[in-house]
Amino acid sequence: MREHDRIAIHEAMEQQTISIVKAGLVTTLSTRTTVFGATNPKGQYDPNECLSVNTTLSGPLLSRFDIVLVLLDTKITGWDEIVSQHILNEHSDGKKDKADDSNVKWTLPQLKRYINYVKKQFKPVLTKEAERVISSYYHRQRQSARTTVRMLESLIRLAQAHARLLFRNEVEQLDAMAAILCIESSKTTSPIVDIAGNALHSIFTEDPDEEYKTQEKIILEELGLVKGSLLL
């Protein structure tokens, strides 16, 4: 992508508009949409270099993404065993570990329809509990790194998206926690809680509700929002 084109999309990603001035015509077009991007590093990924150097994308452009995930194929014995076993099961005659489509509660078309519906129907607003958690985390990030108000906007968008996913019109504390975990996984910010881990090696837990409670406790303690065993 040419440097001129990269600069041109700054306004589209931050202001969600594009200004056009041509042949005496001055107008502004809406660009409200969800943007997913993928890129390979410039040669071998160097963990000692910043993200901007590895991706050859400017800092201002990277900062306009809510989340930037770096997927590194590191050598982890346990993870390699999980991946290799999954691939072997797909090519074996045994049905033991294969997923049965008849037992799947949500098919892909159903998921698409559900996501499309909640995006259009729900406009979640923040509750006091969610505001408290998001505000505390944002202030901690401001103290530890060069964080701008864009992070606060990202936290709000992610929390609202999680609330929609759960079919709600209110952003609760749980949604704020989910937003923080997403931000902690992003390479555009400095991790504070540091429990998100490598996004590539994340797995589905057997008891997600209990996992939420565990992570919620860790985050609240790290943010100083618990006193003893009671939430402030």
C-alpha positions as CSV (number, residue, x, y, z in Angstrom):
1,M,0.0,0.0,0.0
2,R,1.4,3.4,-0.9
3,E,2.1,5.9,1.8
4,H,-0.4,8.4,0.4
5,D,-3.1,5.7,0.5
6,R,-2.3,4.8,4.1
7,I,-2.6,8.4,5.3
8,A,-5.9,8.8,3.4
9,I,-7.6,6.0,5.5
10,H,-6.6,7.7,8.8
11,E,-9.8,9.8,8.8
12,A,-11.9,6.9,7.6
13,M,-10.9,4.7,10.6
14,E,-10.9,7.4,13.3
15,Q,-13.7,9.8,12.3
16,Q,-15.6,7.1,10.3
17,T,-16.0,9.6,7.4
18,I,-14.2,10.5,4.2
19,S,-14.0,14.1,3.1
20,I,-14.0,14.6,-0.7
21,V,-12.9,17.8,-2.4
22,K,-13.0,17.6,-6.2
23,A,-14.1,19.7,-9.1
24,G,-15.6,22.3,-6.7
25,L,-17.5,19.6,-4.9
26,V,-17.0,19.4,-1.1
27,T,-18.8,16.5,0.7
28,T,-18.4,14.0,3.5
29,L,-19.3,10.3,3.1
30,S,-19.9,7.9,6.0
31,T,-17.5,5.0,6.4
32,R,-19.0,3.3,9.4
33,T,-18.1,-0.3,9.1
34,T,-16.0,-3.0,10.8
35,V,-12.4,-3.4,9.5
36,F,-10.4,-6.6,9.7
37,G,-6.9,-6.6,8.4
38,A,-4.1,-9.2,8.1
39,T,-0.5,-8.9,7.2
40,N,2.7,-10.8,7.3
41,P,5.8,-9.4,8.9
42,K,8.6,-7.9,6.9
43,G,10.7,-11.0,6.7
44,Q,11.3,-12.8,10.1
45,Y,9.3,-11.3,13.0
46,D,11.7,-9.7,15.4
47,P,10.4,-9.5,19.0
48,N,13.0,-7.0,19.8
49,E,11.6,-4.5,17.3
50,C,8.4,-2.6,17.7
51,L,5.2,-3.6,15.9
52,S,5.4,-0.7,13.5
53,V,8.8,-1.9,12.3
54,N,7.8,-5.6,11.9
55,T,4.6,-4.7,10.0
56,T,5.9,-1.7,8.1
57,L,2.7,0.1,9.1
58,S,2.9,3.5,10.8
59,G,2.1,3.9,14.5
60,P,-0.9,6.3,13.8
61,L,-2.5,3.7,11.5
62,L,-2.0,0.8,14.0
63,S,-3.4,2.9,16.8
64,R,-6.7,3.2,14.9
65,F,-7.3,-0.6,15.3
66,D,-9.1,-1.6,18.5
67,I,-7.1,-4.8,18.7
68,V,-3.9,-5.9,17.0
69,L,-3.0,-9.6,17.5
70,V,0.4,-11.0,16.7
71,L,0.2,-14.7,16.0
72,L,3.6,-16.3,16.5
73,D,4.2,-20.0,15.9
74,T,6.3,-20.5,19.0
75,K,7.6,-23.9,19.9
76,I,5.4,-25.2,22.8
77,T,5.3,-28.9,23.3
78,G,1.9,-29.1,24.8
79,W,0.3,-27.0,22.0
80,D,2.1,-28.9,19.3
81,E,0.6,-32.1,20.7
82,I,-2.9,-30.7,20.6
83,V,-2.6,-29.5,17.0
84,S,-1.0,-32.7,15.7
85,Q,-3.6,-34.9,17.5
86,H,-6.4,-32.8,15.9
87,I,-4.9,-33.1,12.4
88,L,-4.4,-36.9,12.9
89,N,-8.0,-37.3,14.1
90,E,-9.3,-35.6,11.0
91,H,-7.5,-38.1,8.8
92,S,-8.3,-41.2,10.9
93,D,-11.2,-43.7,10.6
94,G,-12.0,-43.4,14.3
95,K,-15.1,-41.3,15.2
96,K,-14.2,-40.9,18.9
97,D,-12.8,-37.4,18.9
98,K,-14.6,-36.1,15.8
99,A,-17.3,-33.5,16.2
100,D,-20.8,-34.7,15.4
101,D,-22.6,-32.0,13.4
102,S,-25.9,-33.3,14.7
103,N,-24.9,-32.3,18.2
104,V,-23.9,-28.7,17.3
105,K,-26.3,-26.3,18.9
106,W,-25.4,-23.4,16.6
107,T,-24.7,-23.9,13.0
108,L,-22.6,-21.3,11.0
109,P,-25.7,-19.9,9.2
110,Q,-27.5,-19.5,12.6
111,L,-24.5,-17.7,14.1
112,K,-24.4,-15.3,11.1
113,R,-28.1,-14.5,11.5
114,Y,-27.7,-14.1,15.2
115,I,-24.8,-11.7,14.9
116,N,-26.5,-9.7,12.2
117,Y,-29.6,-9.4,14.3
118,V,-27.9,-8.2,17.6
119,K,-25.8,-5.7,15.7
120,K,-28.9,-4.0,14.3
121,Q,-31.3,-4.4,17.3
122,F,-29.1,-3.5,20.3
123,K,-27.5,-0.2,21.3
124,P,-26.0,-1.0,24.7
125,V,-25.4,1.8,27.3
126,L,-22.8,1.6,30.1
127,T,-23.9,0.8,33.6
128,K,-22.1,2.4,36.6
129,E,-20.3,-0.9,37.3
130,A,-18.9,-1.1,33.8
131,E,-18.0,2.6,33.8
132,R,-16.0,2.1,37.0
133,V,-14.0,-0.8,35.6
134,I,-13.3,0.7,32.2
135,S,-12.3,4.1,33.8
136,S,-9.9,2.4,36.3
137,Y,-8.3,0.3,33.6
138,Y,-7.9,3.3,31.3
139,H,-6.3,5.4,34.0
140,R,-3.8,2.6,34.8
141,Q,-2.9,2.4,31.2
142,R,-2.4,6.2,31.1
143,Q,0.1,5.9,33.9
144,S,2.1,3.1,32.5
145,A,2.3,3.9,28.8
146,R,1.7,6.5,26.1
147,T,-2.0,5.8,25.9
148,T,-4.5,8.1,24.1
149,V,-8.2,8.5,24.4
150,R,-8.5,6.0,21.4
151,M,-8.0,3.2,23.9
152,L,-11.0,4.4,26.0
153,E,-13.1,4.5,22.9
154,S,-11.9,1.0,22.0
155,L,-12.8,-0.3,25.5
156,I,-16.3,1.1,25.1
157,R,-16.8,-0.4,21.6
158,L,-15.6,-3.8,22.7
159,A,-17.7,-3.8,25.9
160,Q,-20.8,-2.8,23.9
161,A,-20.0,-5.6,21.3
162,H,-19.8,-8.2,24.1
163,A,-23.1,-7.0,25.5
164,R,-24.8,-7.3,22.1
165,L,-23.3,-10.8,21.8
166,L,-25.1,-11.7,25.1
167,F,-28.4,-10.2,23.9
168,R,-28.4,-7.2,26.2
169,N,-29.0,-3.5,26.0
170,E,-26.8,-2.7,29.0
171,V,-23.1,-3.0,29.3
172,E,-22.4,-4.8,32.6
173,Q,-19.2,-5.4,34.5
174,L,-18.8,-8.8,32.8
175,D,-18.7,-7.0,29.4
176,A,-16.1,-4.6,30.6
177,M,-13.9,-7.5,31.8
178,A,-14.2,-9.1,28.3
179,A,-13.1,-5.8,26.7
180,I,-10.1,-5.6,29.0
181,L,-9.0,-9.1,28.2
182,C,-9.2,-8.3,24.5
183,I,-7.1,-5.1,25.0
184,E,-4.6,-7.1,27.0
185,S,-4.1,-9.5,24.1
186,S,-3.5,-6.6,21.8
187,K,0.1,-5.7,20.9
188,T,-0.7,-1.9,20.6
189,T,-0.9,-1.6,24.4
190,S,1.2,-2.6,27.4
191,P,-0.4,-5.5,29.4
192,I,-1.2,-4.7,33.0
193,V,-3.1,-7.7,34.1
194,D,-1.0,-10.1,31.9
195,I,-3.4,-13.1,32.0
196,A,-4.5,-13.0,28.4
197,G,-1.5,-14.9,27.0
198,N,-0.7,-15.7,23.4
199,A,-3.9,-15.4,21.3
200,L,-2.7,-18.2,19.0
201,H,-2.4,-20.7,21.8
202,S,-5.7,-19.9,23.6
203,I,-8.2,-22.7,24.0
204,F,-11.8,-23.1,25.0
205,T,-12.2,-24.0,28.7
206,E,-14.6,-26.6,29.9
207,D,-16.3,-24.2,32.3
208,P,-16.2,-20.7,30.7
209,D,-18.4,-19.2,33.4
210,E,-15.9,-20.2,36.1
211,E,-13.1,-18.9,34.0
212,Y,-14.8,-15.6,33.7
213,K,-15.1,-15.4,37.5
214,T,-11.4,-16.2,37.9
215,Q,-10.3,-13.6,35.4
216,E,-12.8,-11.0,36.9
217,K,-11.3,-11.5,40.3
218,I,-7.7,-11.1,39.0
219,I,-8.6,-7.9,37.1
220,L,-10.5,-6.3,39.9
221,E,-7.7,-7.0,42.4
222,E,-5.1,-5.6,39.9
223,L,-7.2,-2.4,39.5
224,G,-7.6,-2.1,43.2
225,L,-11.4,-2.5,43.0
226,V,-11.7,-5.1,45.7
227,K,-11.4,-4.8,49.4
228,G,-10.9,-8.2,51.1
229,S,-13.4,-10.4,49.4
230,L,-15.9,-7.6,48.8
231,L,-16.2,-5.6,45.5
232,L,-16.0,-1.9,46.0
